[in-house]
């Protein structure tokens, strides 16, 4: 059942931004074409280096493509998905039912930084295009890193002028549309500092279009045998 103790933050209208139309479009894209290349590359390191199924925490899980694909491939044994948009959760549940995976995912509706205290750690914590939707990087990424027993996998905007321009123009569009939602290009140095402060070190990095993809591994965890 969805968690009712952790309502989405007041500073961003996630429900209004990621509505039923948006969620349905993303879910349909996953059903027709599978993961987008960015998301595919995000989980590639786990696919290539993990030989045992993982307990996955998917933060800002959207329509659920990442955790459903990990489950489908046998890379995950279970998943907890935290999402601030109820439309996204409904879309992800529908995909789970279609794939016969609905019993393997626990969905929590709300702000992860508020709910983190009641969420268990996981082998792999995944944030795909999430920190760019949240203004308070330290709170979100710090809480996420703390839950990663082995891996923290992120995709987030690259630090390039043309990426900043695109995100800036999108924010102008949102203001014109009178949307409260905003996007953010957080400094990569801060992203790395937060992860490393929690005992995680980068083991893989690449770019895909607008996105930086980085996988961190807990220093003391070693490799999965």
C-alpha positions as CSV (number, residue, x, y, z in Angstrom):
1,X,0.0,0.0,0.0
2,X,1.2,3.6,-0.7
3,X,2.8,5.3,2.3
4,X,0.6,8.2,3.6
5,X,3.2,9.6,6.1
6,X,5.4,11.3,3.6
7,X,3.5,13.7,1.3
8,X,5.4,15.2,-1.7
9,X,7.2,18.4,-0.9
10,X,5.3,21.7,-1.1
11,X,8.0,23.4,-3.2
12,X,7.4,21.4,-6.3
13,X,4.1,20.3,-7.9
14,X,5.1,16.7,-8.9
15,X,1.5,15.7,-9.2
16,X,0.8,18.5,-11.6
17,X,3.9,18.1,-13.6
18,X,4.0,14.3,-13.9
19,X,0.3,13.7,-14.4
20,X,-1.6,10.8,-15.9
21,X,-0.9,11.9,-19.5
22,X,2.8,12.2,-18.8
23,X,3.0,8.9,-16.9
24,X,1.0,7.0,-19.6
25,X,3.3,8.3,-22.3
26,X,6.4,7.1,-20.4
27,X,4.9,3.8,-19.6
28,X,3.8,3.2,-23.2
29,X,7.3,4.0,-24.4
30,X,8.8,1.4,-22.1
31,X,6.3,-1.3,-23.1
32,X,6.9,-0.6,-26.9
33,X,10.6,0.1,-26.9
34,X,12.1,-1.0,-23.6
35,X,14.4,1.3,-21.6
36,X,15.7,4.5,-23.0
37,X,19.4,4.3,-23.9
38,X,20.3,6.5,-20.9
39,X,18.5,4.1,-18.5
40,X,19.9,1.1,-20.2
41,X,23.4,2.4,-19.7
42,X,22.6,3.3,-16.1
43,X,22.0,-0.4,-15.2
44,X,24.6,-1.9,-17.6
45,X,27.4,-1.8,-14.9
46,X,25.1,-3.8,-12.5
47,X,24.2,-6.2,-15.3
48,X,27.9,-6.8,-16.1
49,X,29.3,-7.1,-12.6
50,X,26.6,-8.6,-10.4
51,X,26.0,-12.4,-10.4
52,X,23.4,-12.4,-7.6
53,X,20.0,-10.8,-7.6
54,X,19.9,-7.4,-5.9
55,X,17.5,-5.8,-3.5
56,X,16.8,-2.5,-5.3
57,X,15.7,0.9,-4.0
58,X,14.4,2.9,-7.0
59,X,14.1,6.6,-5.9
60,X,12.0,8.8,-8.1
61,X,11.0,5.7,-10.0
62,X,8.8,7.2,-12.6
63,X,6.8,4.7,-14.6
64,X,9.0,1.9,-13.2
65,X,11.0,1.0,-16.2
66,X,14.3,0.6,-14.4
67,X,13.1,-1.6,-11.6
68,X,10.8,-3.6,-13.8
69,X,13.6,-4.3,-16.3
70,X,16.0,-5.3,-13.5
71,X,13.4,-7.8,-12.2
72,X,12.6,-9.1,-15.7
73,X,16.3,-9.8,-16.3
74,X,16.7,-11.5,-12.9
75,X,19.1,-8.8,-11.7
76,X,16.8,-7.8,-8.9
77,X,15.0,-10.1,-6.5
78,X,12.8,-7.3,-5.1
79,X,12.4,-3.6,-5.3
80,X,11.1,-0.7,-3.3
81,X,10.0,2.3,-5.5
82,X,9.6,5.7,-4.0
83,X,7.8,8.3,-6.2
84,X,6.2,11.7,-5.5
85,X,3.7,11.3,-8.4
86,X,0.6,9.1,-7.9
87,X,0.1,8.9,-11.6
88,X,3.6,7.4,-12.0
89,X,2.9,4.9,-9.3
90,X,-0.4,3.8,-11.0
91,X,1.5,3.5,-14.3
92,X,4.3,1.4,-12.7
93,X,1.7,-0.9,-11.0
94,X,0.0,-1.5,-14.4
95,X,3.4,-2.5,-15.9
96,X,4.1,-4.8,-13.0
97,X,0.7,-6.5,-13.4
98,X,1.3,-6.9,-17.1
99,X,4.8,-8.4,-16.5
100,X,3.7,-10.5,-13.6
101,X,6.0,-8.6,-11.2
102,X,3.5,-6.7,-9.1
103,X,4.2,-8.8,-6.0
104,X,7.9,-8.0,-6.1
105,X,7.6,-4.3,-5.8
106,X,6.6,-2.2,-2.8
107,X,5.5,1.3,-3.8
108,X,5.8,4.4,-1.5
109,X,4.1,7.6,-2.5
110,X,6.0,10.7,-1.2
111,X,9.2,12.6,-0.8
112,X,12.1,10.2,-0.2
113,X,13.9,12.6,2.1
114,X,10.9,12.6,4.4
115,X,10.3,8.8,4.1
116,X,13.9,7.7,4.3
117,X,13.8,7.0,8.0
118,X,11.3,4.1,7.6
119,X,12.8,2.7,4.4
120,X,15.4,-0.1,4.6
121,X,18.8,-0.1,3.0
122,X,19.2,-1.9,-0.3
123,X,22.0,-3.6,-2.3
124,X,21.6,-1.0,-5.1
125,X,20.0,2.4,-4.9
126,X,19.1,4.0,-8.2
127,X,18.2,7.6,-9.1
128,X,17.5,8.0,-12.8
129,X,17.0,11.7,-13.7
130,X,16.0,12.4,-10.2
131,X,18.4,14.9,-8.5
132,X,17.8,17.3,-11.4
133,X,14.2,17.5,-10.1
134,X,15.0,18.3,-6.5
135,X,16.6,21.6,-5.2
136,X,18.1,20.2,-2.1
137,X,20.9,18.0,-3.3
138,X,22.5,17.3,0.0
139,X,19.3,16.1,1.6
140,X,18.2,13.9,-1.2
141,X,21.6,12.4,-2.3
142,X,22.9,12.2,1.2
143,X,19.8,10.1,2.3
144,X,20.1,8.0,-0.8
145,X,23.8,7.3,-0.4
146,X,23.2,6.2,3.2
147,X,20.8,3.5,2.0
148,X,23.2,2.0,-0.6
149,X,24.8,-1.1,0.9
150,X,26.7,-1.9,-2.3
151,X,25.9,0.4,-5.3
152,X,24.6,3.9,-5.9
153,X,23.7,4.5,-9.6
154,X,22.9,7.9,-10.8
155,X,22.0,9.7,-14.0
156,X,22.0,13.6,-13.9
157,X,22.6,16.5,-16.2
158,X,26.0,17.0,-17.6
159,X,27.9,20.2,-16.8
160,X,27.9,21.7,-20.2
161,X,26.8,25.2,-21.3
162,X,24.3,23.7,-23.8
163,X,22.8,21.5,-21.1
164,X,22.4,24.4,-18.7
165,X,20.9,26.5,-21.5
166,X,18.3,23.7,-22.3
167,X,17.4,23.3,-18.7
168,X,17.2,27.1,-18.3
169,X,14.8,27.4,-21.2
170,X,12.7,24.6,-19.9
171,X,12.4,26.4,-16.6
172,X,11.3,29.6,-18.5
173,X,8.6,27.5,-20.2
174,X,7.4,26.1,-16.9
175,X,7.2,29.7,-15.5
176,X,5.1,30.8,-18.5
177,X,2.8,27.8,-18.0
178,X,2.6,28.8,-14.3
179,X,4.0,25.5,-13.1
180,X,5.7,25.3,-9.7
181,X,8.1,22.5,-10.8
182,X,11.7,23.4,-11.7
183,X,14.8,21.6,-12.9
184,X,18.3,21.9,-11.6
185,X,21.9,21.2,-12.9
186,X,23.8,20.5,-9.7
187,X,27.6,20.8,-9.6
188,X,29.2,17.4,-10.2
189,X,31.8,18.2,-7.5
190,X,29.0,18.3,-4.9
191,X,27.5,15.0,-6.2
192,X,30.9,13.3,-5.9
193,X,31.6,14.8,-2.5
194,X,28.3,13.7,-1.0
195,X,28.7,10.1,-2.3
196,X,32.3,9.8,-1.2
197,X,31.6,11.3,2.2
198,X,29.3,8.3,2.7
199,X,32.0,5.8,1.9
200,X,31.2,5.4,-1.8
201,X,33.7,5.6,-4.6
202,X,33.0,5.9,-8.4
203,X,33.6,2.7,-10.3
204,X,32.0,3.6,-13.6
205,X,31.2,6.9,-15.5
206,X,30.0,7.7,-19.0
207,X,27.8,10.2,-20.8
208,X,24.6,9.7,-22.9
209,X,23.3,12.8,-24.6
210,X,22.4,15.4,-21.9
211,X,23.1,12.9,-19.1
212,X,26.1,12.0,-16.9
213,X,25.9,8.4,-15.7
214,X,27.9,7.5,-12.6
215,X,27.9,4.3,-10.5
216,X,29.4,4.3,-7.1
217,X,30.4,1.3,-5.0
218,X,30.7,1.1,-1.2
219,X,34.4,0.9,-0.5
220,X,34.0,-1.8,2.1
221,X,31.6,-4.0,0.2
222,X,33.9,-5.5,-2.4
223,X,32.6,-7.3,-5.4
224,X,29.6,-9.5,-5.5
225,X,30.8,-13.1,-5.9
